[in-house]
């Protein structure tokens, strides 16, 4: 399927995946983690929301400053910008591969229709059912005890059945509680997916929904890494950030976070990965560079237009 055919007639499609009023991921905190005192960790509360939380959460600066006075050694010393960058580069691979896997299937819109799954005791779409059930199993195994993991349906998670690992306390509770998955869910299904896949129905509903979940989890992990980017940048230069945080100077904060040259490099690298990972490999001597599983420029747009660059 050519890229133009994938996009034709589908870019205006809106997928209503389950009841919006019942999908409350964005209104619920991630699993609770012990308080980690660091004034800079307040800054991380805004990273994954384009600094929009500074107005509503500015008072937590005082709380975080009090934390660092009473418990200055509570934060992890293993959080570094180089380490985060390495992680983000690896996550690029996961995102591109998940998109390629999802592109194997057509849209299969039946899995997104409310009450179309006919599952006893469940009211919602098939994709919502699979996401909820998968998250429940993973929660029992302790996945969401990791502060880097954020569930899409935190209100329905069971308690873990395993002894939790002691993860570093890198984020202030206000930052750790941010969950952007409601916005990620709506963006992925309403805006991005119709551009990624061709319209159609091949009946592979469960496999399609599982591929959607892989994409959602990869995107979620990448976007929420923005909190850690903001945290480590504050630690490296706290004096530069304290005044604009207190004054709610969002433009100043974004300038401090942004490195245009790095952003351009990320976009080009992701597009090249999509081109290389998604190319059709043959054993003949011809090099048909025009056939790709997904449109490489779409992966670049995912990073540039839809917020996956965390100002690293």
Buried (B, 14 or more C-beta within 10 A) or exposed (E): EEBEEBBEEBEEBEBBBBEEEEBBBBEBBBBEBEBBBBBBBBBBBBBBBEBEBBEEBBEBBEBBBEBBEEBEEBBEEEBEBEEBBEBBBEBBEBBBBBBBBBBEBBBBBBBBBBEBBEEEEBEBBBBBBBBBBBBBEBBBEBBBBBBBBBBBBBEBBEEBEEEEEEBBBBBBBBBBBBBBBBBBBBBBBBBBBBBBBBBEBEEBBEBBBBBBBBBBBBBBBBBBBBBBBBBBBBBEEBEBBBEBBEEEBBEBBEEBBEEEEEBEEBBEBBBBBBBEBBBEEEEEEEEEEEEBBBBBBBBBBBBBEBBBBBBB
